[in-house]
Amino acid sequence: MFNCDKICVDCVVNDPVDVRIGGPEYLGFDFFVKEEDSEKMKEFIRNCLTLYGIPLIDIYNERKYRLNESQIWDEKRIENSIKNEAEYLIRESQRGYVRK
């Protein structure tokens, strides 16, 4: 088991109708990384978002967890997730929703 941080990445404001029925306020990502790698991984995530043209509203550590190796995200897995969601998040960002 490893001490881990949950890195939350808020990329775009979610559809207000979805938020009213219980959806998240922002669309983005949650990644679980080893505590000692947290700052390095946040920088890596910022670079990946820039590479794929995804906006970034905020990136922060939400809380700590004790996880096994299979639950921890590495750079390859993080980049694949960002790459796979890029088109969707870019399209959603163009809708122009604003946070209330």
C-alpha positions as CSV (number, residue, x, y, z in Angstrom):
1,M,0.0,0.0,0.0
2,F,1.2,3.5,-0.8
3,N,0.3,7.0,0.4
4,C,-1.4,8.7,-2.5
5,D,-2.9,12.1,-3.4
6,K,-6.1,12.5,-5.4
7,I,-5.3,15.1,-8.0
8,C,-8.5,16.9,-9.2
9,V,-8.4,18.6,-12.6
10,D,-11.2,21.0,-13.4
11,C,-11.2,21.7,-17.1
12,V,-14.6,23.1,-18.2
13,V,-17.8,24.3,-16.6
14,N,-20.5,21.6,-16.8
15,D,-23.9,22.0,-18.3
16,P,-26.1,23.8,-15.6
17,V,-28.9,21.3,-16.2
18,D,-26.6,18.4,-15.5
19,V,-25.3,20.1,-12.3
20,R,-28.9,20.7,-11.1
21,I,-29.6,17.0,-11.3
22,G,-26.5,16.0,-9.4
23,G,-23.7,16.2,-11.9
24,P,-20.3,17.7,-11.2
25,E,-19.8,21.4,-11.4
26,Y,-16.8,21.0,-13.6
27,L,-15.8,18.4,-16.2
28,G,-12.2,17.1,-16.0
29,F,-10.2,14.3,-14.4
30,D,-9.3,12.7,-11.1
31,F,-6.0,11.0,-10.8
32,F,-4.5,9.0,-7.9
33,V,-0.7,9.4,-7.7
34,K,1.9,8.6,-5.1
35,E,2.2,11.3,-2.6
36,E,5.8,12.0,-3.3
37,D,5.1,12.4,-7.1
38,S,2.2,14.7,-6.7
39,E,3.8,18.0,-7.7
40,K,5.7,16.4,-10.6
41,M,2.5,14.8,-11.8
42,K,0.5,18.1,-11.6
43,E,3.1,19.7,-13.9
44,F,2.9,16.7,-16.3
45,I,-0.9,17.0,-16.3
46,R,-0.6,20.7,-17.1
47,N,1.7,20.0,-20.0
48,C,-0.6,17.2,-21.4
49,L,-3.6,19.5,-21.3
50,T,-1.6,22.2,-23.2
51,L,-0.4,19.6,-25.7
52,Y,-4.0,18.5,-26.4
53,G,-5.6,21.9,-26.3
54,I,-7.7,21.3,-23.2
55,P,-8.5,24.3,-21.0
56,L,-7.6,24.2,-17.3
57,I,-9.6,26.0,-14.6
58,D,-7.9,24.5,-11.6
59,I,-5.7,21.6,-10.4
60,Y,-5.5,20.7,-6.8
61,N,-5.0,17.8,-4.3
62,E,-8.3,16.9,-2.8
63,R,-7.3,14.3,-0.2
64,K,-5.0,11.5,0.8
65,Y,-5.6,7.8,0.2
66,R,-3.8,4.5,0.9
67,L,-3.9,2.5,-2.4
68,N,-2.3,-0.5,-3.9
69,E,-0.1,-0.3,-7.0
70,S,-2.8,-1.2,-9.5
71,Q,-4.9,1.9,-8.4
72,I,-2.1,4.4,-8.9
73,W,-1.9,6.3,-12.2
74,D,1.4,6.6,-14.1
75,E,2.3,9.2,-16.8
76,K,1.3,6.9,-19.7
77,R,-2.1,6.1,-18.2
78,I,-2.7,9.8,-17.4
79,E,-1.7,11.0,-20.9
80,N,-3.9,8.3,-22.5
81,S,-6.9,9.4,-20.5
82,I,-6.3,13.1,-21.4
83,K,-5.8,12.3,-25.0
84,N,-9.0,10.2,-25.1
85,E,-11.2,12.9,-23.6
86,A,-9.6,15.9,-25.4
87,E,-12.2,16.2,-28.2
88,Y,-15.1,15.9,-25.8
89,L,-13.7,18.5,-23.4
90,I,-12.8,21.0,-26.1
91,R,-16.3,20.7,-27.6
92,E,-17.8,21.2,-24.1
93,S,-15.6,24.2,-23.5
94,Q,-17.1,25.9,-26.6
95,R,-20.6,25.8,-25.2
96,G,-19.8,28.9,-23.1
97,Y,-21.3,27.8,-19.8
98,V,-20.4,30.0,-16.9
99,R,-20.2,29.1,-13.2
100,K,-22.9,30.7,-11.1
